Amino acid sequence: MIDRTSAALFALASLLFGGTFVAAKAGLAYFPPVLFVALRFDIAAVAIAIFALVTIPRADLVPQTRGDLLGIVATGVFAIGLANALLFVGQQDATSAVGAIVFGLNPILTPVFAAVLLADEQLSRRGALGMILGLLGVALVVDPDPATLLAGGVGKLLIFAGAVSGALGTVLIRRADTTLSSTARTAWGLPLAAALTHVLSLATGESAGSIAWTPEAVLALAYVGLFAGAVAYIAYFGLIDATGAIRANLIFYVVPAVATLGGWVLLGETVSAITVVGFVVIVAGFAVIGSRSLLDAVGRPSEWFSTPESPEKTGYSRSD
């Protein structure tokens, strides 16, 4: 039997992260983009801090090593702060589906940085092929024609930059070799991300006075802060602890579909044929990188959420 708790965490994280792109697109009609992110982090930081204080022993919450501090900085600045700031700014000029597809390139970009920054992580041939397919898919989604760039392509490139920041942050966390749990590290990283995005918001001239506090705005902020922020992080980190990062990252196969469906149902968005082709190519890249893990999961569904994936079943040597 599939472990019901792990299956529930998988479904919850996929749905909530997928809904982020829909809520972000809706909320940007009422909030300046970077301030929207900053307020999201304010809410998520308080919620996760309470959760961490209740569930984690105090001694395990305090950073002990230089690696712990570097891991917190990598989490707050790159993996969460800049990644989401770029995503929300870029989301102004892209649909929910495109945002989810481009930002979902994070797992393919990760081994690129790992090959440079982590001496014991090198791309295999399968991993390199998957990376190339993923980049080709992004090129199809972005459609780098000058006319397209002037009509929203810049937003897509900003979302891609957010994915780059997220992937770099993940590798820097591994390089830091932190001893903190992922939840404890996030509990420290979120306030740092909130402070960073508040500074960026002020630097770009955004003002709280420009916020339109409508019921829709409050609903969008509550969703990205509490549900797609705090609850989704807790579910995702719990999934990683239960199954390992490789199987946990299978949520990235589901997130774009959730965002596409949500944008179509709730926002009336349409999806072009070239976007669908780009999505298929990106998924092919994911499948090539994690082919053995995916085949194992499909072939033995009772073991989907049983134990963490071993390094030899990844597209590169140290994916966990």
Secondary structure, 3 states (H helix, E strand, C coil): CCCHHHHHHHHHHHHHHHHHHHHHHHHCCCCCHHHHHHHHHHHHHHHHHHHHHHHCCHHHHCCCCHHHHHHHHHHHHHHHHHHHHHHHHHHHHCCHHHHHHHHCCHHHHHHHHHHHHCCCCCECHHHHHHHHHHHHHHHHHHCCCHHHHHHHHHHHHHHHHHHHHHHHHHHHHHHHCCCCCHHHHHHHHHHHHHHHHHHHHHHCCCCHHHCCCCHHHHHHHHHHHHHHHHHHHHHHHHHHHHHCHHHHCCHHHHHHHHHHHHHHHHHCCCCCHHHHHHHHHHHHHHHHHCHHHHHHHHHCHHHCCCCCCCHHHCCECCCC
